[in-house]
Structures are given as structure tokens and as C-alpha cells.
Amino acid sequence: MLLLGVLGTIVQVPSAQAQHDSQAMQVEAAFLVNFVRFTQWPPDRFSNSGAPYVIAVVGGDDVAQTVRMVANAAGNIQGRDLAVVHVDPADVEARQKQALDIVRGSHLVFVRTSDSDVRRQVLASVAGKAVLTVGDDPDFAARGGMLGLVQAGDHLAFEANPEQIQAAGVQLSAKVLKLARIRRGRPT
């Protein structure tokens, strides 16, 4: 009987951690949707008036699925749907044309990998393009990304790199920038 109690405790710990990770990812996904909501892209970034906002997730497929679920629940933004595409980090690192074309053609790219080579490749591939880059790697904004999701105690906050945002030609609402911790830095 004691053994069953111990096994029950062991089994519950990973499931509790998995539930926490899932909830944390849903919060990150909600940030992404709101970043889209409060950003303006040049009109030429859309093929037509009904074209969706495209969010590329460079990370695990489970992350892309969570972002897709939250985006679908959010509905459309300014009359446009949200399309979420998964990009395998290994494809970015290998500089596969299809993966890099997806990244370049997106409105927002979420880099959800701690691989610094992948981060550098993503940032290099969108340099000079109106693509909002978001990551959850520590110091993402200081390393040339535009918005970095960071832990602030027991909640999620974000950092912004206004110079990189401006250089990309996207306009992030001043209300959003007011809530961010400002970081400076170029891609490294």
C-alpha cells in the first residue's frame, strides 16, 4: 500500500509539471496574439485585404500547436485571421530555403529555442524586413531581437528593443512599449 502511494506521488509530479508548462506556453501564446493586435505592418506585407497575419513558430511542434489553439480562440484581428506555421529549428540551422522563406514571409516569428545559432540565423534572415521577432531566450531583445519574453518573479513580462523594431519598419503601439523594459542591442 505504501508503495502505491509513493508511485502515485512520483507519477503526479511530472503531470503537474507538464500542466504548468502547458499553462506557461498558453500565456506566451497570448502575448504573441496581443503583439500582433498592437502592431502595424506596411500594407505591402499582405498579398490582399483578406490575407492573414502569419505567425511562424521556430521551435517544437507542441509549441506551434499551443500558439495555434490560442490564436484560433482569439479570432480575427482587424478583419484578418491568424495563421500559425511550425518551422523546425534544425531546418533553420541547416539554412533550408523553405524554412527561411517561411520565416521571411511571416509577420511575427517566435523563436522558442535556446540554440544561439538558430536565433542568429532567424535574425539574419529577417534583417531589413517588416517581421516582428519575439523570443523567450534570456536577453533575446539585447541580442538583436525585438521583443523578449522574460520571467519577472512569478509572472511573465517582456523586454523591447525599439531600435530593432524601428529598423524593421513595423510600428508597435506606444502603449505596449510603455509596459516593456527597454533593451538595446544588435544581432549577435
Secondary structure, 3 states (H helix, E strand, C coil): CHHHHHHHHHHHHHHHHHHHHHHHHHHHHHHHHHHHHCEECCHHHCCCCCCCEEEEEECCHHHHHHHHHHHHHHCCECCECEEEEEECHHHHHCCCHHHHHHHHHCCEEEECCCCHHHHHHHHHHHCCCCCEEEECCCCCCCCCCCEEEEEECCEEEEEECHHHHHHHCCEECHHHHHHCEECCCCCC
